[in-house]
């Protein structure tokens, strides 16, 4: 065993130029232009059937809320339709260049988070569907989401094409830089606050102002900073603020088991997934309160609870999110048997992509489900695309598009071979042209699926909450 390991270190490594050439060679079997192709399969399951299948393994009480959020507009629908798109990507031409995929890559799955060293960085922030696979799957889903989001802002196709091109060019440019970056330096490379503030020299005034506001908001979004927003005191005890059905204490059982028993399972098995020093740190906190919480769009109905713990008192709060993990929507297309549990899969992907993630990120198994746990609010801040206050609008979107391309390149470079990726992508606009073509085609498909989805709601085929949650 030692000799085998030693041989792997003694084996000859290819040069950067050789790996760049390898990437170019892949174009012979899968030309970059082929990534623009989209053809709906004859035996394709329609959107309603896919969503109905997913609902079978979810809390029936919450599924109507998921449908209500997806019904808001075609972009909201797209956010919840990762499984639908996965079946569409499966038969398409795809270069055999592997990375750790986000699996649900879209323009609202980026945000701010804190590394274990308390460094605020920007990057991908959703990993429920993460799995190793062909890199273009993330790019195609991101490109389609950009075009659909541009339409949701009331913009024409020219504007949407511009957003897709900004992202693609940024992805290619940064991948070209990462191809020549020493591996140790790459492991330490983040889109940190310094990098974000440096963008002010090239970004528009609205985008610069928006970036500064988001940085400040994320810095305030700590365990100590949000205790007054998430909790209140009832009968001399601090507990989560109920906001049914989104946050509620009334749930005492889950799949026929007492939630407290499941929690006991969770915290005991979860601790073994943490490094020894963090496991020791966790034991210094005691559980004060827990509540079920509805989060996101695509994952609504999958079990999710928030935990409030205290260390030396209320001045030392710790908020954790415990979330059930199911098989990735990518699993029918790429191997996932290398993981013992789905929680392990999520944590593995997040650690690989983010580099230095959440201090308390870990996983475990209960009597009902696989799960993972992470901090709920420690210097975290999501972003949304829209015309409302605090959202990325028409003026900010182009500059953020470059950030999205950069963040995705950073994730793929960490988990794949950046030189091979750079070699395939090239320095010309062939990849950009293909992604624009694909984004146009899939925007039409998404609209057709959305129309089918809305019809199913109107006819009662799919249940939908009446209130806008």
Beta strands, then each sheet from edge to edge (+ up, - down):
strand 1: 98-101
strand 2: 110-114
strand 3: 120-124
strand 4: 131-134
strand 5: 191-192
strand 6: 231-234
strand 7: 237-240
strand 8: 247-248
strand 9: 253-254
strand 10: 257-258
strand 11: 286-293
strand 12: 304-310
strand 13: 317-325
strand 14: 362-365
strand 15: 370-375
strand 16: 381-382
sheet 1: 1+ 4-
sheet 2: 5+ 3- 2+ 16-
sheet 3: 6+ 7-
sheet 4: 8+ 11- 12+ 13- 15+ 14-
sheet 5: 9+ 10-
end
